[in-house]
């Protein structure tokens, strides 16, 4: 067994790791909310992007909790060390979800989907092919979030001008913060109630866990509905303009 394939985080520490990671994400979201209320959009935004990065760790913990399997050194280092780790955390959840669904196959995917639909998780059936197909723009936009985060924190000189996020209009910054906050909250609430459900199914549930499951399932559903609201979709259109500008600038820099 190679050093990187050795178990670094044992199963006994997975739930506490999930809880600590959850607290970290909640702290980042709460701090961003305070800054949002004070109209400090350019500082609220990178905190939400960091929260989305930490969500990748939360996913790692949840998957290993469900499988009752420790986390290897290689897996952990992919989420904490090395070049490109920030971009990898932003895009990795999507890519790894695709791989898991592909390895399970169409029949297992159908069976799992029907199980969760019967439980009330989800509103429509998705085709297997649709689910394993990743829109390249999704990955590109997630990568842009890391660049946006850097632009929020650091002043730079690029293409003959100062590159800083505060040059963006308040309308654009507010839209980026609102959509980021809503989506990361929905992701967080989903993982919390799924973790509770897993514990209940393994007879590890208590009245407190059942109560938490019900509370966060309702919060998850509220955020899920908000993602399809006119307000969210309107803000998303504004965000797409910003992301398209980042795509254009990146292509121009690549040609030089």
C-alpha positions, -999 to +999 in steps of 0.1 A: +000+000+000+014+034-010+017+062+015-011+082-003-035+053-002-032+049+035-062+060+056-055+094+070-089+102+086-105+072+103-142+065+102-145+074+139-136+110+130-158+115+099-189+128+117-169+153+138-151+164+106-185+169+089-197+189+119-166+211+120-167+217+083-204+226+085-197+252+112-169+267+090-193+271+061-221+285+083-196+311+097-186+321+062-222+325+051-232+344+083-203+368+079-211+373+042-248+380+052-236+408+076-214+423+049-242+420+023-266+439+047-240+467+050-236+467+012-200+455+014-205+433-016-169+430-028-159+414+006-190+393+011-185+376-023-151+360-017-164+346+016-192+328-002-168+315-028-146+301+000-178+286+015-184+268-018-148+255-017-153+241+018-185+225+005-163+202-015-148+189+019-184+185+033-192+164+003-161+143+009-171+137+045-207+128+037-197+103+010-173+085+033-199+086+062-224+069+039-199+043+028-184+039+063-149+042+049-120+064+060-105+092+039-071+085+024-042+108+025-044+113-013-081+123-011-075+148+017-045+164+000-066+169-031-088+191-010-061+209+010-028+211-008-011+215-042-014+238-072-049+245-084-065+231-053-090+261-051-103+256-087-103+218-081-126+222-051-149+244-070-152+221-100-144+187-084-178+181-068-195+183-102-168+161-120-167+135-092-205+133-091-205+125-128-179+098-123-199+082-094-231+081-115-212+067-145-196+039-124-230+030-109-246+027-143-281+035-156-300+008-137-285+018-103-291+055-111-328+048-119-332+027-087-316+054-065-336+082-081-369+064-076-360+057-040-353+094-033-384+106-053-406+084-032-390+099-001-400+134-014-364+144-024-366+160-058-394+172-080-388+155-114-371+125-129-338+131-147-325+110-176-293+092-170-276+107-201-287+142-191-273+137-156-238+125-167-234+152-193-217+183-179-221+216-197-185+228-203-197+263-194-206+251-159-170+241-153-157+273-169-179+294-148-169+276-116-133+282-125-141+319-130-152+320-093-117+315-082-105+343-104-133+366-091-123+357-055-087+368-062-099+400-078-119+407-046-089+403-024-060+416-044-052+446-066-035+437-098-022+454-130-035+436-161-039+445-197-028+481-191-052+488-163-059+482-126-078+450-121-101+452-091-136+439-084-148+472-070-148+486-105-179+465-111-213+482-105-231+476-073-259+460-093-235+433-106-218+427-073-251+425-055-263+399-080-232+378-076-235+378-038-272+370-038-270+341-062-238+328-045-254+329-011-287+313-022-270+284-040-244+277-013-271+277+013-291+252-007-261+230-011-253+232+026-289+225+038-291+195+014-260+179+029-271+185+065-305+168+060-289+139+040-264+134+069-293+133+093-312+109+071-282+086+069-279+085+107-316+078+111-314+049+086-285+034+105-305+036+137-281+063+150-309+089+151-322+107+181-352+131+185-328+159+181-314+145+148-349+138+135-359+174+144-328+187+126-336+165+096-371+180+093-359+216+098-331+214+072-352+195+047-377+224+048-350+250+045-335+230+016-369+230-002-373+267+004-339+275-012-346+250-040-378+269-049-359+302-046-334+290-072-363+290-097-379+323-086-381+353-110-358+372-086-330+346-087-332+340-124-331+378-130-300+381-108-285+351-126-288+369-160-267+398-145-241+373-133-239+356-167-228+390-182-200+392-157-189+356-163-190+361-201-166+391-197-142+369-177-144+342-204-136+368-231-106+383-211-092+348-205-094+339-242-077+372-251-049+366-226-044+330-238-038+343-274-011+367-263 
